[in-house]
Amino acid sequence: MGLNNLRGELEVINLSCEKNVAVEYEKAKLKDKQYLRSLTLEWDSEAEIDETEAIVGYEMSLEGLQPHQNIQNLRLTNYGGVKLSTWLSSLTNLVKLTLKDCSKCEYLVPLNQFKCLKHLTLVRLICLEYISNTNNVSEDLVGSTTTLLPSLETLELLDLPNLKGWWREIEVDHSCFDANANANDCPKLTCMPLYPRLEGELELRKTSWKPLEETLRMGLMMSSNVESVFPTTPFSPLSKLERLFLIDIDDLECLPDSFKSLACLSRFHIDGCPKLKDLCPVILHLSSLRHLWISRCERLGDMLISEDYDSMWRALNVTLQSLGLCKLPNIVTVLPMGIQHLTILQQLEIYKCDSLTTISEWINNLKSLKSLWLYDCPNLTSFPEGIRSLTTLNLLYIKHCPMLLKRCKRNTDVAYSGSELSASLAHAKNIRTFLSISKSKEESFFDAITSNCKVIRCLDLNRSSMKLLPNSIDKLKHLRYLDLSRNFDLKSLPNSITNLVNLQTLKLNYCSNLRELPRVINLSCEKNVAVEYEKAKLKDKQYLRSLTLEWDSEAKIDETEAIVGYEMSLEGLQPHQNIQNLMLTNYGGVKLSGWLLSLTNLVELTLKDCAKCEYLVPLNQFKCLKHLKLERLICLEYISNTNSVSEDLVGSTTTLLPSLETLELLDLPNLKGWWREIEVDHSCFDANANANEDNHTSLPYYLPSLSKLTIRDCPKLTCMPLYPRLEGKLQLNKTSWKPLEETLRMRMMYLTTPSFSPLSKLERLYLTDIDDLECLPDSFKSLACLSRFHIDGCPKLKDLCPGILHLSSLRRLWISRCERLGDMLISDDYDSMWQALNVTLQSLGLCKLPNIVTVLPRGIQHLTSLQQLEVFKCDSLTTIPEWINNLKSLKSLWLYDCPNLTSFPEGIRSLTTLNLLYIDSCPMLLKRCKRNTGEDWDKISHIEDLTLIPDANKEEENEGCNLLNKFRLRNTRNEG
């Protein structure tokens, strides 16, 4: 009876394999501990005992440690038996199984019992030849389907040198199961179940290419099931896979045409594939590829340097941001010429290319390059002149390139570490460069630097553990380069740093606690100071990259005079045209200065609290602009200061701001649209346009690179350019639905890509306080990657269909304050909607839905894959229905501010996966859930993580609401 109420996790280590202790282990009666959820058993790997006797001892000891069938997580380490105990087959609620360093294990238990198993990890089972202990496939199948382990999400097969396959005999074609797969060091593995619905990451290392090849070649899988829910969506294997790592794959010779199904693949890592000789034409189909790494593929080098493959590099330029090349001996003296076409490439890494001697002049074509890494290229001799023009390059890493490093050496360089720094610096009057390699600096060190090294040009203080940069830093008048990176305790910089007139580079990478930089603040709007500002000669500071100008918001001055003063002061603060980041705060002028048009290199523009601003500058000048933020410009009516659309167009296209990635329009109460006048037919984004698609007589104007859009508190905005290539997040708050509706209805964006689908890469959509949204249209079928959908405060929304039926990737759905939607949610006619959502939905939230009268919508019972359910502020809700026991995957249940919710049903006892229950501001329910004495306590006492928040004014209800959930027992080996 001891510790039978033990809950949560139990870890037992240093178990013995001696036969005489097996009886002692049995006395622990783990089988009676019904509330235990996680069990780790680890044997003493140092035990010295006869091998044959030890095997028997291991198997006897494991037999005596049988846990209760409610166990969900089981881990066995250093187990030395040949076979596992049969009691494993009784663990039907098992969610996670890990077997590690079980060196003698030859047989596992039949896996067909584990319907709830989500994670399976096998590490260093060196004698294991087959995973399933059944003789053939059919014994492991679920019913009459071809599905194995229906809940499996993660599979790791690591260092299994003798593993040959899943079954000893194969009767039928490959079956399939759903999992994230990782097969490392399994050289004999050539046959296993397929994994067509794999998402996230697939890593294959020292194993065969065959199972992946077979998965890619699959036709329609479960066609009847898929078509019943998504009739317009053909199944494509591995279409959601994001990351693929192929390492030391000896039988991979080429990438097959079936690679075209990898529509979401963003990272592709190929390493040590000696027979691989071509990436084309398949790599041309990887439309989402951002990161490509190629290493130790000897036969691939010829392809990479061939001029015939220019088309491949040009195709990759659409998305590729990072490229790595390593140990490619066929790259003889120069980099592949095709790389010059990667104009959006941000990171280039070249590792261990012994024959490489030159970085080519064409590197100046890589206009977006931010970082260049060169490692162990001993024959690399020099940089070309073209590297000077890479204005975006802010990181250059060179190591083990002796010839190149010699040419890059600074004059009079010194590197010091240790306690002798201060004394040494006292005699180092002529130091030009100081490179810190010490992780700690005392105050005396800074005094020594500022007192003695007056002519220093380069000061590297990265990783120096500094908390404060002294004010005396401004004594280093000649300082051009200052590196303060990775000083994690540094919170601010002294204002004196602005006196370093020669400073060109200030590096603050990974200064995570740095809260504020010195800025030009408290500017005056008085006309007489404008001349003084002009004397600052910001226009001459050609190396300045970021400028923040902030005016004094408390200034008291006549309004008309102030407006003139603001505009004069801004005019005098003109920066050099090389500026890339400009922020104006509290500017009170009606219009902006004309010098903004000269900032053709501008990457980021922020205008905040410019209360009187009515006119912006024409935006067609800003070809490099990536981030635009407008916040609280309360007088602004139109964003573009041009009179018509055509003045903002790029050439003869319909493209606007070609580089813009992020757009934030926040609290612009009078903003109506992008332009004052529209010259041509653009009904595709006119707020008053007829919804009939036949009226779309011209291509719409759009922002081709926009990946993140936030519109908040812009109630009058109904007309703007469209954003079909948006990725990541779209947030609309207190604005019109029309621009999004028109974006979804767009036809072909490019004549060469007739199948283009707008917003097909969008992942998160937030619609909040949208007054003109009435239903989700059929055009929602474009949102193939949407995983999170948040609907809040849409009073006219009365139906989620048919749009929601097409969201094949939807994992999280939140519905709040949509009064007219309640009738739909509780209607029995919408069972089909809930059943369709069951394919992917993992989290559901319902908040402030008055039409949910007494019980939850019945259709929720179909969401058997649901893991989280949240119900907030539903005043009329009185009951959690009995069918909640259908939610077999539910892990967390949140109930907040449901004052009339009275009780839990009996069915909640059977939710074995439920490990978190949160109840707050539900007084009637909390009373029944009071520990030990409440009527419903027995129904929920098995849940590991209970958060019961009673009325703060009733102290007696606070007693005993917390549970001890985690136990760790060590050294349980019998010493007597």
N, C-alpha and C positions, 0 to 999 in steps of 0.2 A: 504493500500500500504506500510505501515511501515515495514522496515526490510525484505522486500521480497527477497533481495539478500543474506540473511543470509545463510551461508554455514557451512558444517561440522556438529558440535555437539551442541545440545541445551539441557540444563538440567533445568527443572522447578520443584522447591520443595516447601513444605509447602502449597500445594493446599488445598482449603477448600471443605468440603462436604455440605456446606449450599446451598440450592437451589437458593437463590437470586444472587449467584456469577456466576452461570453457563452461564448467558447471557454475563457477562464480559469476561469470557474465550473465548466465541465464537468470540468476537470482535478481539481477537488476530490474527484471520485468519491464523492459522497454515497451513490450507489447501492450501494457496497461496504460501507457501515458498517451491518452487519446487527444490531448491538446497540443502535443509536440508537433511542430511543423517542419523543422529542419534538423537533420542528423548528419554529423560528420564522424566517421570512424577511421582512425589512423593507427596502423600497426608500427611497432618498433622495428625500424629497418636495420638496426645494428645487432639484432638477436643472433647468437651463434648456436645453431642446432642442426642436427642431421636433416638433409634436404627432404627426404621422403617423409620423415616424421613431421617435419615442419608443415608440409603441404596438408597433411591430415589435421594438424593443429589449427592451421589457418581456417580450414573449412568448418571445423567444429566450433571455433570461437565465433565465426560469423553466424553460424546457425543459432547460437545462443543469444545473439544480439538483435533478434527480430523486433522491429518497431511496430507500433500500431499502424493500421492501414490508412490512417488519416495523414500520414507523413507526406509532405509535398516536395521536399528537397533532400536528396540522399547523395552523400559523397564518400567514396571508399578510396583510401590512399595506402600504398605499400602493402596491399593485400596480396598474399602469396599462394592462394589456392588456385587449383586448376579450373574449378568451376565455381559459380556463384550459388548461393542458397536459393532453394525454390521459393522461399517466402517473398522474394522480390516480385514474383508474379501476382501476389495479393495486393501490391501497392498501386491500386487502380487510380488513386488520386495524385500520383507522382507527377510533378511539374518539371523538376530539374533532376538529372542524373549525371553524376561525374565519377568516372573511374580513372584513377591516375596511378602510374607506377605499379600496376598489378602485373608483374613481370611473368608470372606463370599462367595467367588466365588464358584458357583456350576456348571457353564456351560462355556465352552470355545467356540470359533467359529470353524466352520468346517475347518480342517487343509488341506483339499485337494486343497485349493487355493494356498498354499505356495510352489510352485515348486522350488523356489530358497532358501528356508530356510535351513541353515546349522547348526544353533545352537539353541537349545530349552532348557530353564532352568525353572523349576517350583519348587518353594521353599515355604514351609509352606502355602499351600492352603488347610487348614484343612477340608473344606467342600467338596472338589472335590472328586467325586467318579469315573468319567470316563473322559479320556482326550479328546477324539473326541466327538463332539456334534452331530455327525450323529448317526442314530439308529443302523447301521450295517456296516460291513466291506466294502461291495461293493461300497458304496457311496464315500469312501475315496481312492479307487484304481485308479491308473494311467492307463487309457485306459483299455485294456483287460489283463494287466499283474497282477502280485501279488505284485507290488512294491508300497510302501507308501513313501511319502516325499522323492523323489528321490535324493535330494541334501543333506539331513541331515547327518552331520558328528559327531555332539556332542549332546548327550541327557543327561540331569541331572534331576532326579526326587528325590527331597530331602524333607524329613519330610512331607509326604502326608499320614497321618494316616488312612484316609478313602478311599484311592484310591483302586479300585477293578480291573480295567482293562482299556483297550483302548476304547472298545465299550460297549454299553448297551446290544446289542444282537450280537451273532456270527452266521453268516450263512454258512461260509466256513472255511476251515482249516486255521491255522495261516498263515498270510502273513509275508513279511519280508521287512526290510529297512536297510540302511547302516548308522551306527553311532558309535561314541564312547560313551559307556553307563555308567551311574552312577546312581544306584537306592539305596537311603539311607532312612531308616525309612519309608518304605512303607509296613507295615506288611500284609495288605490285598491284595496286588497286586500279582495275580497268572496268569494273562492272558494279554499278550501284543504282538505286532509284534516282529518277530525274527530279529536277527542281525548277519547273517553269515559272513559278510565281515568286521566285527569289527577289527580294528587295534589299537595298542597302549595299552589302559588301560580299563579294565572292573572292576567296583567296585559295589558289591552288599552288602548292609548292612540292617539288620532287614527287610528282604523281603523274597519272596519265591524263591526256587531253580528252580521251574518248567520252566519259560521261557528260562533260560540258558540250562536246560536239553533238551528242545525241539529243541533249536537251534543246539546243538551238534548232535542231532539225524537226522538232515536234510539230505536228499539224495542230488543228483546233483541238483543245483539250476540254473535256466536259462540255461539249458544244451545246447540248440541250440546256444545261444549267445556266451557262453564260448567256445564251440567247434569250432565255426567259426573263432575265433581269435587265440585260443591256442589249437589246435587239440590234442596235446599230454599231456595236463595238466588237469587231473580230478579235479573238484571243491571239496574243503574240507572246511567245515565251521570252522570259527575262526582259520584258518591256519596261519594268520599273527598276531594274538593276542600276545602281549609281556608281559603284566602284568595283573594278576588276583587276586583280593582281595575278599574273601568270609568271611563276618563278621556277626556274630549273625544270621546264617541261620538255622532255627529250623528243616526244613524238609530235610536236606541233610544227607543221611545215608551212602553212599559210592560214590566213584568216578567211573562213568560208563566207559565202554570200549571205548566209543566215545571220551574220552579225548585224544586218540592217534592222533587226528587231530590237536592238539595244538602244531604244530611243532616248532613254534618260541617263545613259552612261556619261558621267562627267569626269571620272578619273580612270586612266588606263595605264597600268604599270606592267611592262614586259621586261623580264630579266632572266638571262641564262637560258634562252631557247635556241640551241645551236643549229637546228635545222630550219628555223624560220627565215625565209628569204624574201617575203613580200608582204606589205600591209595593204596594198591596193587590190581591187577597188573598194574593198569593204570599209576601210577607214573613212571613206568619203561619205558614208551613211551615218556616221556617229555625230548627229546634229547637235548634241549637247556637250560634246567633249571639251573640257576646260584644261585638264592637266594630263600631259603625256610624258611618260618616262620610258626610255629605251636603254637597256644595259646588257652587255655581254651577249649580243646577238651577232656573231661574227659575219654570218652570211647576209645580214640585213644592211650592212654598211654600204655595199655596192648600190643598193636601191636609194639610200638616203642621199648619196652624193651625185646621183645621175640627174642630168638636166631634163630627162624625160619625165621626171616626177614633179616638175614644177606645179602641175595641176593639183597634186595632192596637197602641197604646202598652201596653195591658194585656197583650196577648199577648207583647210583647217583654220584659216584666218578668220572665218566667221565666228568662231567661239573660243579658240585656244588661247589661254592666258598664261600657261606655264609649260615649259619644255625642258626636259632633262636628257642629256646624252652622256653615257658612261661606258668606258672600256669598249670602244668601237674601233678596232684596229684599221678598218678600211677608210676611216676618215684620216687622210694622209697628212696634208699640210694645212688645209683651210677648212672652215666649217661648210656644211652643205649650203649651196647658193640659194636653195629654195626657202631657207629660213628668212630671207630678206622680205618675203611676202607677208610675214606674220606681223602686220602692223598693229594689232591689238595685244600682242604678247607683252606680258608684264614681268615675267621671270624666266631667265635663261640660266641653266646650270650645265657646265661642262666638267666632267670628272674623269680623270685617269685616261686621257687620250694622249698617249705618248708621242705620237707623230705630229700632233698639231703644233704648228709654228707661228700661225698668224691669225689674228682677228681681222676679218675682211673689212674693207672700207664701207661696204654696204650696210654695216651695222647701224649707220645713221638713219636707215629706213624704219627701224624699230621704234617708232615715235611714242609708244606707250610703255616702253621698258622701264621698270622700276628697280629691279635688282638683277645683278649679274654675278654668278658664282663660278670661280675658276679654281679647280683643285687638282693637284698632282698632274700638271701638264708640263713636264720638265723642259720641253723644247719650245714652249711658247715664248716668243722674244719681245713682242712690242704691241702697243695699241695703235690703231689707225687715227688719223686726224678726225675722222667722223664721230668719234666718241664724245668730242666736245659738244656736239649739237644735241646730245640726248638730255634734254632739260628735265625730263621726268625721272632720270636715273638717280636714285637716292641711296642705293646700297651697292657697294662693290666689294666682293670678298675674294681675296687671292691667298692661296696657301700651297706650299710645295711647288711653286713655279719660280725657281731661282733666277732664271734669266729675266723674266718679266718683273719680278720684285726688285731686281737690281736697277732696272730702268725707272721704276716707280718710287725709288728711295727719296725721302726728303733730305734737305740739307740740315746738317747739325742735329741729327736725331739722337735722343737719349731715352733709355728705358731703365727704370729703377723699381725696386721693391724692397720692403723691409724697413727697419727702424732708422737706417742711416739717411733717409730721404732729406730731412730738414737740414742736416749738417752739410750734405753734399750740395744741395741747391744754393747754399750760401756762397759757394765758389763758382756757380754756373751762370755767370752773368749773360752769356751769349747764346743760351739755349733758344732754339727756334721751335723745337718740337718736344713735347713730353708725352710719352705713352705709358699709362699706368698699368702695372700688372699686380698691384697690391689690392687686396680686398678691404683694407681698412685705412682710413686717413685721419690723423689727428688735426686739431686746429692749428698747431704749429706748422704743419705742412703747408696749409693755405697761406699762412703768413709768409713763409719762406718763398713761395711761388710769387706772390704779389709784390713782395719787397725786393726780390733779387732778379726775377726773370722778366724784366720790363719789355724785352723785345720778342717775347715768345709769340709764335704764330699759331701753333697747333697744340691744344691741350686736351688730352684724352683721359677722362676720369670715369670711364664706365666701370661698373661693378665696384665702386670704391666705398660703398656702404654709407655715403654721406646723407645727412639729414637736412643740412642747411648749407646753401651756397653763400659765402660771406659777401657783404656789401663791397668789400675791397676789390671785388672782381673787376670793377671798372678801371682799375689802375693799369690793366693789361690793354693799353690803347691799340696795340698792333695785332691783337688776337683776331684770327680769321676763322678758326675752326675750334669748336668746343663740343666735346662729346660727354654728355651726362647720362647716357643710357644705362638701364638696369640698376639705377639707384632707387630701389623700391620704397624707401622711406622719405624720399624727397617730396615735399608737399607744395613748395612755392619757390619762385625765383625772385631775387631782389630787384627792385625797380632800377637799381644802378646798372643792371645789365644792358639797359637801353642806351647807355653811354658808350658802348663798344661800337664805335662808328665803322670799324673795319670788319666787323663780324659778318661772315658770309654763310657759315653753316653752324646750326645749333641742333644737335641730335638729342632727342628725349625719348628714344624707343624704350618701351617697357617700364616707364616711370609711372606705375599704375596708380600711385597715390597723389600724383601731381594734379592739383585742382585748378590752378589759375596761372596764366602767363601774363607778363607785363603787357599792357595795352596803352594805346593813346586814348585816354579817357578824360571826362569832364571838359571836353572842348566847349568853347564859348560860342554863342550865336551873335555876339556883339560885332558890329561891322568893323570897328577899329582894330580888332585882333586878327582879321583876315590876312593883313599884310605880314604879321608876325608868323602866321602859319606857313605862308609862302616861303619865308626865309628858311624853313626847315628843309627845303629842297628835297622832298621825297622823290621827286621826279629823277633825281640823279642817283638814287640808290638802286642800281641795276641788279644787285644780287638779292634784294628783298623778295620774298615769295608770298608772304602772308601779311595782311594789314587789317587791323580792326580799328575803326574810328567810332568813338562813343561821345555823344554830346551830353552836357549837364541838363538833366531833365527838370531840375528845380529852378532854373534861371527865370527871373522875373523881369519881363521886358514887354513893351508894346507888341501885339501880335503881328501887325503888318511889318514893323521894323525888324522883328525877329525872323520872319520868313526871308527877308532880304539878307539878313546876317547869316542865317544858316547856309543859304546858297552861295554867298561870298566865301564863307569859311571852307566849305567843301571844295570850291573852285581852287582855293589856294593849297589844298592838300593832295594835289594830283600826284599819284605814285608813278614809278617807272612802268613801262608797258609789259615788263616781264612778270609783273605780279600775277599770282595764280589763285590766291584766296583773298576775297574782299568781304568784310562785314561792316555794315553801317547800322548803328543803334541810336535811337532817340533823335534821329535827324528830322528837323522840322520844316524843311523846304518843300515847296510845291512840286518842283521838278529836280531831277538829278543833273549833275554836271555833264557837259558834253565830252569830257575826257574819258568817261567810261567806255566810249566807243573805241578808244585806242587800246583797250586791254584785251587784245586778241588772243592772249594766252590764258585768259581767265578759266579756271577749272571749277571754282566754287564761289557762289555769290549768295550772300545772306543780307536781307533787309528786314530789320526788326524794329517795331515801335516807331515807324516813320509816319506819324499821325496825319500830316498834311499832304503827303506825297500823292499826287494825282497822275503823274506821268513817269513811266520808265523809259529807258533808252531802247532803241530798236535792238531786238535780240539776235538779228541775223548775223551780227558781227562775231558772235561767240561760238565759233566752230568747235572749240575745245571744252566748252562748259559741260561739266558732268553733274553738278549739284546746284540746284536752285531752291532757295527757301525764302518765302515771303510770309511774314508774320505780323499781324496787327497793323496793316496799312489800311486804316479805316476809310480813307477817301478814295482808294484805288478802285476804278471801275473796269479797266482793261489792262491786261498784262503787257501786250505789245504796243509800243508807241507808234507803230506804222499805221497807216490808214486802211490798209487792206492786206489780204492774205499773201498776195503774190510778192510783196516786198520782203517777206520773211522766208520765202522758199529757197531751198538749196538747188541752184541751177534750174533745170526744167522739171525737177521731180516734185513730189508732194511731201518731201521730207523737211521737217523742222528740227532745229537744234540737234544735229546728227549724233552728238556725243552724250547728250543728257541721259543720265542714269537714275537720278533721284530728284523728284519734284515734291515739294511740300508747300501747300497753300493753306495757311492756318489763320483763322479768325479774320477773314476779309469780308466784312458784312455787306459791302456794296459792290463786290466784284461780280460783273455780269458775264464776261467772256474774255476771249483771247484778243480779238480785234474789234475795232469800232465799226468797221464796215466789212461786209462779205461780198466780193465781186462776182464769184462764180457759184454754180450749183454745188452745194456741199450738203445736201439734205441728209447725208449719212451721219452728220453730227449736229444738225440743227434741232434745237429743242422743240420746234413746232412742226417738224417734218412728219409727213405721212409714214406710217409704219410699214407700208408695202415696200418690199425690197426691190420691186421693179422700178421704183423711182430713183434708184441709185445710178445716176448717169455718169458719174465720174469717180475716180479713186479719191478716198478721203485724205485729209491732211493728218499726218501722224508723227509721233515722236519715236523714231526707229530703235533707239537704244534704251528707252526707259525701262528700268527694272523694279523701281519702288516708287509708289505714288501714295501720298497722304493728302486728303482734302478734308478739312475740318472747319465747321462754322463758316461756310460760304453759301448762305441760303439762296442767293440770287444767281449763282453760277449754273448755267444750263448749256453753255456752248464752249467747247474747247477742243484742241487737237486730240485725236484718238491715241491709244497706247496698246496696240495689239501684241507687242513682244514683251509685255510686262511679266517679270518673274518675281518670285519671292512673295511680297506682301502688297495688297491694295486695301487701303483704309478710306472709307467715305463716311463722313460724320456731318450731319446737318447740311446736306447739299442735295443736288438733284441726282436722280438715277439715270437721266438721259444719256450723258456721255458714255457711261459704262454699257448701257443698253445698245447704243450705236456701235461701240467697239465690238461687242459680241456679234453684231449682225454684219460685220464687214465681210466683203467678198474677197477676191484674190488681192493680196498685198503686192505680190510680184508676179509678173507674167510668166517668169521661169519656174515659179513654184505654185502651181494652181491649187495644190492641196493644202496650202497654208491655213492653219486654224488659229484664229486670234485667241490670245490668253491661254494657249495650250500648256504653258509652263508655269502658270500662276499657282502658288502653293497655299496662300492664306488670303482669305477675303473677309473683311469686316464691314458690315453695313449697319450704321448706327444713326437713328433719328432721320430716316429717309422717308419723307412724306409722300412722294409720288410713286413708290413701289407697290404694285398691286399683286403681282405673281412672278414666279421665276419662269422665264420663257424657255422654249425648247432649245434656244441657242446656247444654253448652259452646257450642252454636249461638248462644247469646245474645251471646257475646263477639265481636261483629262488628268492633270496632276494636282488638283485642288484637294488638300488634305485637312484644312481647318476652315470652317465656315461659321461666322458669328453674325447673327441677325438680332438687332436690338432696337426697339422703339420704332417700328415701321407700322404705323396705325392702320394703313389701308391694305397691308399684305394679308391676303385671305387664303392663299394656296401656295404650297411649295412645289407642286407638280405642274407640268411634267419635268421641269428643270432638274429637280433633285435626283430623279431616277437615273440621270446620266453621269452623276459624280462617282465614277468608278474607283477613285482613290480616297474618298472622304473618310477620315478617321475621327474627327472631332466636330461636333455640331452643338452650337449654343443658341437657344431661342429665348428671347426675353422681351417683355413689354410689347407683344404683338397681339392686341386684344382680339382681332378678327381671326387670328390663326388658331385660336383655341378650339373652335368648333371642328376644324379639320382634324386636329390632332387626336381628338377623342372619338371621332367617327369610325365605326366598324368598316366603312367603305374604303378606308385608307390602310387596311392591313397589308396590301401589296407594297405600299411605300415602305413600311417598316421592314417587310421581308427583304426588299431590295437593299436597304441600308445594312442589313445583317452581314453582307459580304465583307465589308471593310470597317464599319463603324466601331470604334473602341471607346469613345467618350461622348456622353450626352448630357447637356445641361438645360434645365427648364427653369425660368425665373419670371415671376410676376405675370402669370397667365390665368386671369380670373375665370376663364371658361372651363378650366380643369376644376370641376366642382368638388367631388369627394374622393375620387380615386385616380390613380395615374392612367394615362392612355393605355388601353389594352394591347395595342400593337407593339408596345415596348417589349412584351414577352417574347417576341420573335428575335430579339437582338441577342442571340446566344453567344456572339463574340464580343459583346460589350464588356469593357473592363472598368469603366468609371461612370457613375450616375450621380448627377447633382440636381437637387430640387431646392430652389431658393424662393422664399417669399410667396408661396402659394397659399393664401389665407384659407381657402375653402377646403383644402386637402385634409381628409380625415383618416384615410386608411392606406397602408401599403398592401396591395392585393396579394393573395396567396400565390399567384403565378410568378412571383419574383423568383421562385426556386428554379425557373427555366433559365435564368441568367447564369449559366454554368461557368462563365469566364469572369464574372464580376469580382473585382479586387477591392474597389473602394466605393463607399456610399456616403454622400454628403447631404445632410438635411439641415436647412437653416431657415429660421423664421417662418415656420409652418405652425402657427399657434394652435390649430385645431386637430393636428395629427395626434391620434390617440394611442396606437399600439402597433406592434409588429406581428406579422402572421407566423404561423408555425414553419412555413416554408423557408424562412431565413436560416433555420438550423442547418439546412442541407447545402448551403452555399459554402463549400469547403475552400474555395479560392478567395473568399472575402477576408481580407486581412486589415482593412481600415474602415472604421465607422466613425463619422463625425456628426455630432448632433449639437446644435446651438439654437437657443431661443425657440425651443419647442417644449414648452413647460409640461404639457400633459404627457407627452411621450417620455420625457426625461424622468418624470415621477415613476413611470412603470419600469424604467431601466436602471433604477437605483441599485447599486451593488448589493448583492446577496438578498435584499428584501423586496426589490421590485418584481412585479408580476412577469415582466418580460426579461428579467436578468438572465435566466437560464437559456433563453433563446439566443443571446448575443455574447455570452461569457466566453465562448470559444474564440472570439475574434482577437487577433494579436494586438492591434493598435486601436484602442478605444479612446476617443476624445469626446467626453460628455461635459458640456459646459452648462452648469445650472444657473439659476437666477443668482446674481452676485449678492442680492440682499438677503438670501436665505442660506446662512452658513451651514446649516445642518445638511443641505443637499450637496455641499462640496466634499463631504467625507467619502473617501474610498472610490473616487472616480478613475484613478490611475491604476494601471496594471503593470506588474513587472513582467516584461516580455522576453528577456534574453538571458540565458544561462550558459556558462562555459565551465565544464568540468575537465580538469587535466589530471594526468598521472593516475589513472584509474586501474593500472596494472596491479594485480594481486601480488603483494610482496611477502605474504606469509606462507 
